[in-house]
Amino acid sequence: MSIKEQLQRQVQFFHPEKKYPFLRGGFSSAAHAALFGLRESFYNTIKETFSSRVNDVAKTLCEDNNYAQAVKSLPFKKKARVVVIGDSLTDDSQSWFAIIERSFALLRPDDQIRFTNLAVSGDTTTQLLGSVIPAAQMKADLYLSFSGTNDARIQGGSRYKPCTSIDEVERNLASVIDFARENTKAPWVWLTPVGVDPSRVAEHAFLKPLMASWCNDHIAGVAELIKQQAENVIDLRPHFENLSASPLLDEDGLHWSIHGHQLAAKIIIEQLPEIIG
């Protein structure tokens, strides 16, 4: 992986404005660029590449009648807010959430629906215990949660434990769901994690030195817990089967390609009317 590719990857998945909003210059692109050791112009060019890709995919999806009708049918009042919590599969600069946000801008510009992405790369369900608090304080009209993949992360080799045991995941989910029920009035929709391609993960230039791997059986266990505990669930797994060498995954075998994000956006939007319509 070249230095340029490494920098692009860092900008894609790491967003200083989420981690360090309390610092002076926390929302300044110049300050963000400096953290990466980049010129502000080059940093903004990288970000624009992802934004342009999101825009192209959203335009394509909006040409699909079923997708467009689903966007238009969702019962959001003017200036409604949609908030999401989760990990890098949502924090990604070209994520499914960004695609959905752009779709609303294209199809319902006068409604000015506001989208707030609180997902943070690397987070597990343990971090959701912190993320749910600022999410609740936003008094959104719809909440989305997509987490669980990183709970299955194992570092150091297969002889070691995943980041979060299934028992702990169960308690984490129960706590987040209970807090959300007690402190928010809007519906929550939970997405299930889908798994990874272990062979690509094992050989990727960024992940291999970290001795990081992911256990698909553990991810499946987390997904089942979400289905058992959450009231509203969109199960993405049937649409992300056979991930070995799948174009739905990025080259690292962990994150989604733009095709994966496009598919997820379509599934989520077309199922949401059945849940909140």
C-alpha positions, -999 to 999 in steps of 0.1 A, spaced: 0 0 0 15 33 -11 17 63 12 -10 81 -8 -33 51 -4 -26 50 33 -35 87 37 -67 83 16 -77 54 39 -71 74 70 -91 103 57 -119 79 47 -123 63 81 -110 88 106 -129 121 113 -112 144 139 -144 165 142 -160 135 159 -131 126 182 -118 161 191 -147 186 187 -136 202 220 -102 212 207 -96 247 193 -100 243 155 -119 211 161 -141 218 130 -114 234 109 -104 215 77 -70 232 81 -66 217 115 -78 183 103 -54 183 74 -25 191 98 -33 161 119 -27 139 88 3 159 78 -14 171 47 -19 204 29 -55 216 34 -61 216 -4 -50 180 -8 -70 169 23 -101 186 8 -95 170 -26 -94 135 -9 -127 143 9 -143 155 -23 -134 123 -41 -155 104 -16 -183 130 -17 -184 128 -55 -186 90 -54 -215 92 -29 -233 117 -51 -230 94 -82 -243 64 -64 -272 84 -49 -282 97 -83 -282 61 -97 -303 48 -68 -328 77 -72 -334 66 -108 -349 34 -93 -386 39 -89 -390 16 -59 -361 34 -41 -373 69 -50 -408 61 -39 -396 48 -6 -376 79 1 -406 101 -8 -430 80 13 -411 82 46 -431 103 70 -406 129 79 -417 164 87 -397 194 75 -363 196 91 -367 162 107 -335 147 121 -320 112 115 -292 101 138 -270 70 135 -245 54 159 -221 26 150 -186 18 137 -165 23 105 -191 7 83 -211 39 89 -183 63 97 -169 56 62 -168 88 41 -187 69 14 -211 50 36 -246 39 31 -257 67 55 -240 93 34 -257 79 3 -291 80 20 -285 116 31 -276 126 -5 -307 108 -18 -330 129 4 -312 161 -8 -319 151 -44 -355 139 -40 -368 160 -11 -346 192 -10 -374 214 3 -378 192 34 -343 199 46 -340 166 64 -310 166 87 -286 136 90 -262 133 119 -236 106 118 -222 97 153 -206 65 142 -169 61 151 -144 38 134 -133 10 156 -161 12 181 -177 -19 196 -211 -23 213 -193 -12 244 -188 23 230 -225 24 220 -231 29 258 -215 64 253 -228 71 218 -264 66 228 -263 96 252 -255 124 227 -278 106 202 -307 108 226 -299 145 234 -305 153 197 -342 144 200 -342 129 165 -372 117 145 -354 84 137 -325 66 151 -304 40 134 -278 17 150 -253 -5 132 -226 -21 153 -212 -55 163 -185 -62 137 -157 -50 159 -169 -70 189 -156 -100 169 -121 -85 164 -93 -107 176 -57 -93 179 -26 -114 184 -38 -146 168 -68 -170 169 -58 -184 203 -69 -151 219 -104 -138 227 -126 -115 206 -128 -79 218 -162 -84 234 -176 -117 246 -211 -127 236 -223 -123 272 -209 -88 273 -224 -79 239 -258 -91 252 -255 -68 283 -243 -39 262 -272 -42 238 -297 -45 267 -283 -14 283 -284 7 251 -319 -5 241 -331 3 276 -316 37 277 -330 45 242 -364 34 253 -363 55 285 -348 86 269 -361 89 234 -395 90 218 -386 83 181 -382 47 167 -349 30 167 -339 7 138 -311 -18 143 -290 -32 114 -273 -66 117 -236 -70 111 -229 -93 81 -194 -107 84 -160 -104 67 -137 -122 42 -111 -136 65 -86 -144 37 -85 -108 25 -83 -95 61 -53 -118 68 -33 -104 39 -42 -68 39 -13 -44 42 -29 -23 69 -45 -50 90 -17 -77 88 8 -57 109 -18 -52 136 -23 -90 138 -60 -83 136 -86 -108 125 -124 -111 127 -145 -142 137 -176 -146 115 -192 -170 140 -189 -143 166 -204 -117 142 -233 -141 135 -239 -144 173 -240 -107 177 -265 -104 148 -288 -130 164 -287 -111 197 -297 -79 179 -327 -98 163 -337 -111 197 -334 -79 217 -343 -50 194 -378 -42 184 -371 -30 148 -344 -48 129 -333 -48 93 -313 -80 87 -287 -73 61 -272 -108 62 -293 -125 34 -280 -98 10 -243 -101 20 -238 -139 17 -208 -156 2 -184 -128 10 -153 -146 -1 -139 -125 -30 -172 -106 -31 -172 -72 -48 -194 -60 -19 -163 -58 3 -134 -35 0 -99 -49 -7 -93 -53 30 -121 -79 33 -135 -60 63 -151 -28 50 -176 -24 23 -169 -12 -12 -190 15 -27 -211 -14 -42 -217 -28 -7 -228 6 6 -251 11 -24 -268 -22 -18 -272 -15 19 -287 19 13 -312 4 -11 -322 -24 13 -325 0 43 -346 26 24 -369 1 9 -376 -16 43 -379 15 64 -415 24 52 -426 -10 66 -412 -1 100 -419 36 104 -444 43 76 
